[in-house]
């Protein structure tokens, strides 16, 4: 057991720490503190089993330390030292479970006896905690959590079929390999935050409420055998179980004839199809009850057909994929899995759209404040994204467009909140946009706001990119700066930069650069620098070439300018 001593009197603290035979009381480690704050630090670091605390400390009440310790660990035991026979102190200590209350000056034997009694009580607590009855109760309480965890691992394929079968049996659920299984996944439709206020803004509580309605619905209908897998903030999954007998009625007799076998297979397919129809109808009922009970909508995804236990991960993946198609179809819907769905989603190249031209032309249109052209380009891009039929591919292109917009705003140095206004929050809560239509309407608003902001910037005569180019030119005039080098530094296309610069400055980049070089050279000569120094200041390494360019630009040689 480890002991924490909190005592402000130096001599007493040293005596308690160094001179007491603590091993006789069952103490193996002793830590000492002089103040309440120091005691709190050691309390957090050491998590002691026993506290020996002075009730009056320079910076506070020792009982507050006892209170904090018991909040962290209800089994911690405390021995209190007090310099005053003050009944309210003793009364408060007793109310906190302190059974050892000593008055100073307490003798060594009394302190040892009190600490030994606390150690004994602590050991009894540990023993009781491991008592068989308590362990059984803990197992019973933890069993539903374990079942949920193993069921989730079986559904997502984290466990092999054999391990899934064995682990569920250990938890009291006997799955059979020859049974038939089907999977449904249910999830509340995304809602803006204000729609969740009925649940105190707690989406986990909303998911829990949906799970309760589903369980009550399933129990009331007595629809076969099923297992429900719930997560705090994720979709709810239902694993339906059907005995193999449901698929064997009407099967071939023991003669094993081909005709009888074919008849049996046909009946098996018919039975499976009827069960899936029943699951679909049940899903519709559950969504109706959720809407009626909770005043919100949910959607459900259903696997393609019944399968064996080995098929459960695939069936779960199908149902989950089907659920995610609500992004395309809208919410409040039951969506059965289509056989080609997963294969189509995996073939991303089939739905890739090429955005390079839109990126380039929209960038130019915004930077040159051509609002009508920008609106047409934005509309074409949005329509192309919305034309994608598969939810996963649509979501990928949707996220790409949003990311591109964020990066474009960052390059301009614009604040998203200032430009977007109320539209800005949806960049963080895109999942709450339930359909393509909601997303496209929001994205059109985003594009329109950017176009309007670009127009205002243009009208104010400012273009941040061109300003950056001009700043770079000023800082690098002494170097052999080129258009390509500037474009590389700003991570943009050189031809685009050339066009943008000319539109903004009414002169080509090369003309502006030459003008600034010549002005810099003239300033250097005026300040008394030699010709070769002026050439270097203007970015020329060849003095004779500099002289030729200077004379052509100003009509005089550098030497004549310097003299005159």
C-alpha positions in Angstrom: 0.0 0.0 0.0 1.2 3.5 -0.7 0.7 6.4 1.7 0.5 10.2 1.1 1.2 12.4 4.0 0.0 16.1 3.8 1.3 18.1 6.8 2.6 21.7 6.9 4.6 21.4 10.1 8.1 20.6 9.0 9.3 18.7 12.1 6.2 16.6 12.3 6.2 15.9 8.5 9.9 14.8 8.7 9.1 12.6 11.7 6.1 11.0 10.0 8.1 10.4 6.8 11.5 9.3 8.1 11.0 7.9 11.6 7.8 5.9 11.5 8.0 2.1 11.0 5.4 2.1 8.3 6.2 -1.4 7.2 4.5 -2.6 10.5 1.2 -1.0 9.2 1.5 -2.6 5.8 2.8 0.6 4.0 5.5 0.1 1.3 5.7 3.6 -0.2 5.5 7.0 1.5 5.2 10.4 -0.2 5.0 13.7 1.7 3.6 17.1 0.8 3.6 20.4 2.8 0.6 22.2 1.2 -2.8 21.4 -0.2 -1.7 22.2 -3.8 1.3 20.0 -3.5 -0.8 17.3 -2.1 -3.2 17.5 -5.0 -0.3 17.1 -7.4 1.0 14.0 -5.6 -2.6 12.7 -5.4 -2.9 12.8 -9.1 0.5 11.3 -9.8 0.6 8.6 -7.1 -3.1 7.7 -6.6 -2.4 6.6 -3.0 -4.3 3.9 -1.1 -4.1 5.8 2.2 -4.1 9.5 3.0 -2.7 11.0 6.3 -3.9 14.6 6.2 -3.7 17.6 8.5 -7.2 19.2 8.5 -5.8 22.7 8.6 -3.2 23.6 5.9 -1.8 27.0 4.9 -3.6 27.1 1.6 -6.8 25.3 2.3 -8.8 22.7 4.0 -7.3 19.2 4.2 -10.8 17.7 3.9 -11.1 19.0 0.4 -8.2 16.8 -0.5 -9.9 13.8 1.0 -13.0 14.7 -1.0 -11.1 14.9 -4.3 -9.4 11.7 -3.6 -12.6 9.8 -3.0 -14.0 11.3 -6.2 -11.2 9.7 -8.1 -11.2 6.5 -6.1 -14.0 5.7 -3.7 -11.9 3.0 -2.0 -9.1 5.4 -0.9 -8.9 5.5 2.9 -8.1 8.7 4.9 -6.7 9.3 8.4 -7.2 12.9 9.6 -5.0 14.8 12.0 -6.5 17.9 13.7 -5.0 20.4 16.1 -8.5 21.3 17.4 -11.2 19.3 19.0 -13.8 21.0 16.7 -16.9 18.9 16.3 -18.0 20.3 12.9 -14.7 19.1 11.4 -15.1 15.7 12.9 -18.7 15.6 11.7 -17.8 16.5 8.1 -15.0 14.0 8.1 -17.3 11.2 9.2 -19.8 12.2 6.5 -17.0 11.6 4.0 -16.4 8.1 5.3 -13.3 9.0 7.4 -13.1 6.5 10.2 -9.8 7.6 11.7 -9.9 11.1 13.3 -6.8 11.9 15.5 -6.1 14.9 17.6 -2.6 16.4 17.8 -0.4 15.6 19.4 -1.1 12.0 18.5 1.5 9.4 19.5 3.4 7.1 17.1 1.5 4.1 18.2 -1.9 5.8 17.7 -1.0 7.0 14.2 0.4 3.5 13.3 -2.7 1.8 14.6 -5.0 4.2 12.7 -3.1 3.7 9.4 -3.0 0.0 9.9 -6.7 -0.1 10.4 -7.1 1.9 7.2 -4.8 -0.5 5.3 -6.8 -3.5 6.6 -10.1 -1.8 5.4 -8.5 -1.1 2.0 -7.5 -4.7 1.6 -11.0 -5.9 2.5 -12.3 -3.6 -0.2 -10.0 -5.2 -2.7 -11.0 -8.6 -1.6 -14.7 -7.8 -1.9 -14.2 -6.3 -5.3 -12.9 -9.6 -6.5 -15.5 -11.7 -4.8 -17.1 -14.3 -7.1 -20.6 -12.9 -6.8 -19.5 -9.4 -7.7 -17.5 -10.7 -10.6 -20.6 -12.5 -11.8 -22.6 -9.4 -11.6 -20.0 -7.4 -13.4 -20.0 -10.1 -16.1 -23.7 -9.9 -16.4 -23.6 -6.1 -16.7 -20.8 -6.2 -19.3 -22.3 -9.0 -21.3 -24.4 -6.8 -23.6 -21.4 -4.6 -24.4 -19.3 -7.7 -25.3 -22.1 -9.1 -27.4 -22.4 -5.8 -29.3 -18.6 -5.7 -29.8 -18.4 -9.2 -31.1 -21.5 -8.8 -33.3 -20.0 -5.7 -34.8 -16.7 -7.5 -35.5 -18.6 -10.4 -37.1 -20.6 -8.0 -39.3 -17.6 -6.0 -40.6 -15.5 -9.1 -41.1 -12.9 -8.4 -38.4 -13.5 -12.0 -37.1 -13.4 -15.1 -39.2 -16.6 -17.2 -39.4 -15.2 -19.8 -37.0 -14.1 -17.2 -34.4 -17.4 -15.3 -34.8 -19.4 -18.5 -34.2 -17.2 -19.5 -31.2 -17.2 -16.1 -29.5 -20.9 -15.6 -29.8 -21.4 -19.1 -28.3 -19.2 -18.1 -25.4 -21.5 -15.1 -24.9 -24.7 -17.2 -24.9 -25.8 -16.8 -28.5 -25.6 -20.0 -30.6 -25.4 -19.1 -34.3 -25.7 -22.0 -36.7 -23.7 -22.3 -39.9 -26.6 -23.8 -41.8 -29.0 -21.0 -40.9 -29.7 -18.2 -43.4 -29.0 -14.6 -42.6 -29.9 -11.2 -43.9 -28.7 -7.7 -42.9 -30.5 -4.3 -42.6 -28.8 -1.0 -41.6 -30.8 1.9 -40.3 -29.6 5.4 -39.6 -31.3 8.8 -38.8 -31.2 11.1 -41.8 -28.7 14.0 -41.4 -30.2 17.1 -39.9 -28.9 20.6 -39.2 -27.9 21.1 -35.6 -31.1 23.0 -34.8 -33.2 19.9 -35.7 -31.4 17.9 -33.0 -32.2 20.4 -30.2 -35.1 18.2 -29.1 -32.4 15.8 -28.0 -30.4 18.4 -26.2 -28.1 18.8 -29.2 -26.8 15.3 -28.5 -26.6 13.2 -31.7 -25.7 10.1 -29.7 -28.9 10.4 -27.8 -30.8 10.7 -31.1 -29.2 7.5 -32.3 -30.1 5.8 -29.0 -33.7 6.9 -29.3 -33.9 5.5 -32.9 -32.4 2.2 -31.6 -35.1 2.0 -28.8 -37.9 2.5 -31.4 -36.4 -0.2 -33.6 -36.0 -2.7 -30.8 -39.6 -2.0 -29.6 -40.9 -2.4 -33.1 -39.1 -5.7 -33.7 -40.2 -7.1 -30.3 -43.8 -6.1 -30.9 -43.9 -7.7 -34.4 -42.1 -10.9 -33.3 -40.6 -11.1 -36.8 -38.3 -14.1 -36.6 -35.0 -14.2 -34.7 -32.6 -11.3 -35.0 -29.7 -9.6 -33.4 -29.5 -5.8 -33.1 -26.1 -4.1 -33.2 -26.1 -0.5 -31.9 -23.4 2.1 -31.8 -23.4 5.4 -30.0 -23.3 7.6 -33.1 -23.3 5.2 -36.0 -25.9 3.3 -38.0 -27.8 0.5 -36.3 -27.5 -3.0 -37.9 -30.0 -5.8 -37.7 -28.9 -9.4 -38.4 -31.9 -11.5 -39.3 -31.7 -15.3 -38.6 -33.8 -18.0 -40.3 -33.6 -21.7 -39.6 -32.5 -23.8 -42.5 -35.9 -25.5 -42.4 -37.4 -22.3 -43.9 -35.5 -23.1 -47.0 -35.9 -26.9 -47.1 -39.7 -27.2 -47.3 -40.6 -28.8 -50.6 -37.0 -29.9 -51.3 -36.3 -33.1 -53.1 -37.1 -36.4 -51.5 -34.3 -38.8 -50.7 -34.3 -40.3 -54.2 -32.1 -37.4 -55.2 -33.6 -37.1 -58.7 -32.6 -34.1 -60.8 -36.2 -33.0 -61.1 -36.7 -33.0 -57.4 -33.4 -31.2 -56.8 -34.4 -28.4 -59.2 -37.8 -28.1 -57.6 -36.1 -27.8 -54.2 -33.8 -25.1 -55.5 -36.7 -23.1 -56.9 -38.6 -23.3 -53.6 -35.4 -22.2 -51.7 -35.1 -19.1 -53.9 -38.8 -18.4 -53.6 -38.6 -18.7 -49.8 -35.6 -16.4 -49.7 -37.3 -13.9 -51.9 -40.4 -13.9 -49.8 -38.3 -13.3 -46.7 -36.5 -10.3 -48.3 -39.9 -8.8 -49.3 -40.9 -9.2 -45.6 -37.8 -7.5 -44.4 -38.4 -4.6 -46.9 -42.0 -4.2 -45.5 -40.7 -4.3 -41.9 -38.1 -1.6 -42.7 -40.9 0.6 -44.0 -42.9 0.1 -40.8 -39.9 1.0 -38.7 -39.2 4.2 -40.5 -42.9 5.1 -40.1 -42.7 4.5 -36.4 -39.5 6.5 -36.0 -41.1 9.4 -37.8 -44.2 9.2 -35.7 -42.4 8.7 -32.3 -39.4 11.0 -32.7 -40.5 13.5 -35.3 -37.5 12.8 -37.5 -36.9 10.7 -40.5 -34.5 7.8 -41.0 -33.4 5.6 -43.9 -32.6 1.9 -44.2 -30.4 -0.1 -46.5 -31.1 -3.8 -47.1 -28.8 -6.5 -48.5 -29.5 -8.2 -51.8 -30.6 -11.7 -50.6 -30.3 -14.1 -47.7 -26.9 -15.9 -47.3 -25.0 -18.2 -45.0 -23.0 -17.2 -42.0 -19.9 -16.9 -44.1 -21.7 -14.4 -46.2 -22.6 -12.0 -43.3 -19.7 -9.5 -43.9 -20.7 -9.2 -47.5 -24.3 -8.8 -46.7 -23.5 -6.1 -44.2 -21.3 -4.3 -46.7 -24.2 -4.5 -49.2 -26.7 -3.0 -46.7 -24.3 -0.3 -45.7 -23.6 0.6 -49.3 -27.3 0.7 -50.0 -27.9 3.1 -47.1 -25.3 5.5 -48.4 -27.2 5.8 -51.7 -29.7 8.1 -49.8 -27.3 10.9 -50.8 -28.5 10.3 -54.3 -32.1 9.4 -53.6 -32.9 11.5 -50.6 -33.8 10.5 -47.0 -36.8 8.8 -45.5 -36.4 5.8 -47.8 -35.8 2.0 -47.8 -33.1 1.2 -50.3 -32.4 -2.4 -51.4 -28.9 -3.3 -52.6 -28.5 -3.5 -56.4 -26.2 -6.3 -57.5 -23.8 -4.1 -59.5 -23.5 -1.4 -56.8 -20.3 -2.3 -55.1 -18.5 -3.2 -58.3 -19.5 0.1 -59.8 -18.3 2.0 -56.8 -15.0 0.3 -56.9 -14.5 1.2 -60.5 -13.8 4.9 -59.8 -12.4 5.5 -63.3 -15.9 5.0 -64.7 -17.2 8.1 -62.9 -14.1 10.3 -62.9 -14.7 13.8 -64.3 -11.9 16.0 -65.6 -11.9 19.3 -63.8 -8.6 20.9 -64.9 -10.2 23.2 -67.5 -12.9 24.3 -65.0 -10.3 25.0 -62.4 -8.2 27.1 -64.7 -11.0 29.1 -66.3 -12.9 29.6 -63.1 -9.8 30.9 -61.4 -9.2 33.4 -64.3 -12.9 34.5 -64.3 -12.9 35.2 -60.6 -9.5 37.0 -60.7 -10.7 39.1 -63.6 -14.1 39.7 -62.0 -16.0 38.2 -65.0 -19.0 37.3 -62.9 -21.2 36.0 -65.7 -18.6 33.7 -67.1 -17.7 32.5 -63.6 -21.4 31.7 -62.9 -21.6 29.7 -66.1 -18.4 27.7 -65.4 -19.6 27.1 -61.8 -22.9 25.8 -63.0 -21.3 23.5 -65.5 -19.1 22.0 -62.8 -21.9 21.6 -60.3 -24.1 19.9 -62.9 -21.3 17.5 -63.9 -20.9 16.5 -60.2 -24.6 16.0 -59.7 -24.9 13.9 -62.8 -22.8 11.1 -61.2 -25.2 8.3 -60.4 -23.2 6.5 -57.6 -23.2 8.0 -54.1 -19.6 7.2 -53.3 -18.3 8.7 -56.6 -20.6 11.7 -56.2 -19.3 12.3 -52.6 -15.7 12.1 -53.8 -16.2 14.7 -56.5 -18.3 16.8 -54.1 -15.5 16.8 -51.6 -12.9 17.7 -54.3 -14.9 20.7 -55.4 -15.3 21.9 -51.8 -11.5 21.4 -51.1 -10.6 23.3 -54.3 -12.8 26.2 -53.2 -11.2 26.3 -49.8 -7.7 26.3 -51.3 -8.6 29.0 -53.8 -9.9 31.3 -51.0 -6.7 30.6 -49.0 -4.6 31.6 -52.0 -6.5 34.9 -52.2 -6.0 35.5 -48.4 -9.8 35.8 -48.0 -11.6 34.8 -44.8 -14.1 32.0 -45.5 -16.5 33.4 -42.8 -16.4 36.9 -44.3 -16.9 35.8 -47.8 -19.4 32.9 -47.2 -21.5 34.3 -44.4 -24.0 31.7 -43.3 -22.9 29.3 -46.0 -19.5 28.8 -44.3 -20.9 26.4 -41.7 -21.8 23.8 -44.3 -18.2 23.2 -45.2 -17.9 21.7 -41.7 -21.4 20.0 -41.8 -21.7 18.8 -45.4 -23.0 15.4 -44.1 -26.2 17.2 -43.0 -27.0 18.0 -46.6 -29.3 15.1 -47.3 -29.7 15.2 -51.1 -27.9 16.3 -54.3 -30.4 19.1 -54.6 -29.6 20.5 -51.2 -25.9 20.3 -51.9 -26.1 21.8 -55.4 -28.3 24.7 -54.1 -25.7 25.4 -51.3 -22.8 25.1 -53.8 -24.5 27.6 -56.2 -24.8 30.0 -53.3 -21.1 29.5 -52.4 -20.0 30.2 -56.0 -22.2 33.3 -56.3 -20.8 34.7 -53.0 -17.2 34.2 -54.3 -18.1 35.9 -57.6 -19.6 38.9 -55.8 -16.5 39.2 -53.6 -14.2 38.9 -56.5 -16.1 41.7 -58.3 -15.8 44.0 -55.3 -12.1 43.3 -55.0 -11.7 44.1 -58.7 -13.7 47.3 -58.3 -11.5 48.4 -55.4 -8.6 48.0 -57.9 -6.9 45.2 -56.0 -5.8 41.8 -57.0 -4.0 39.9 -54.3 -2.1 37.7 -56.7 -0.8 40.6 -58.8 0.1 42.4 -55.6 2.2 39.4 -54.5 3.9 39.5 -57.9 4.8 43.1 -57.6 6.1 42.6 -54.1 8.2 39.7 -55.3 9.6 41.8 -58.1 10.6 44.6 -55.7 12.4 42.2 -53.4 14.2 40.4 -56.2 15.1 43.2 -58.6 18.8 42.5 -58.0 18.4 39.0 -59.3 17.8 37.7 -62.9 14.1 37.2 -62.2 11.8 35.7 -64.9 8.1 35.2 -65.3 8.5 31.4 -65.0 10.4 31.7 -61.7 7.7 34.0 -60.3 5.0 31.6 -61.4 6.8 28.6 -59.8 7.2 30.5 -56.5 3.5 31.3 -56.4 2.5 27.7 -57.6 0.5 28.9 -60.6 0.7 28.5 -64.4 3.1 31.0 -66.1 0.8 31.7 -69.1 -2.1 32.3 -66.8 0.0 34.7 -64.7 1.1 36.6 -67.8 -2.5 37.0 -68.9 -3.7 38.0 -65.4 -0.9 40.5 -64.9 -1.5 42.2 -68.3 -5.2 42.5 -67.5 -4.6 44.0 -64.1 -1.6 46.3 -64.9 -2.4 47.2 -68.6 1.1 46.1 -69.6 3.0 42.8 -70.0 5.0 41.4 -67.1 8.2 41.9 -69.0 7.5 45.6 -69.6 6.7 46.1 -66.0 9.8 44.3 -64.9 12.0 46.2 -67.3 10.5 49.5 -66.1 11.3 48.7 -62.4 14.8 47.5 -63.3 15.5 50.8 -65.1 14.1 52.9 -62.3 16.1 51.0 -59.7 19.3 51.5 -61.8 18.6 55.2 -62.1 18.0 55.5 -58.4 21.3 53.7 -57.7 23.3 56.0 -60.1 21.6 59.1 -58.5 22.8 57.9 -55.1 26.4 57.9 -56.4 26.9 54.2 -57.0 29.2 53.1 -59.9 27.8 51.8 -63.1 28.6 48.1 -62.4 26.9 48.5 -58.9 23.8 50.0 -60.5 23.8 47.1 -63.0 23.9 44.6 -60.1 21.2 46.4 -58.2 18.9 46.1 -61.3 19.6 42.4 -61.8 22.2 42.7 -64.7 25.4 40.7 -64.6 26.8 41.9 -67.9 27.6 45.6 -67.6 27.9 46.2 -71.3 24.5 44.7 -71.9 23.1 46.8 -69.0 24.6 49.9 -70.7 22.9 49.0 -74.0 19.5 48.4 -72.3 19.8 51.6 -70.2 20.6 53.8 -73.2 17.7 52.3 -75.2 15.3 52.9 -72.3 16.4 56.3 -71.1 18.1 57.7 -74.2 21.4 58.2 -72.4 24.2 56.0 -71.2 24.5 55.2 -67.4 27.8 57.2 -67.4 26.1 60.3 -69.0 23.2 60.0 -66.5 25.7 59.8 -63.6 27.6 62.9 -64.8 24.6 65.0 -65.7 
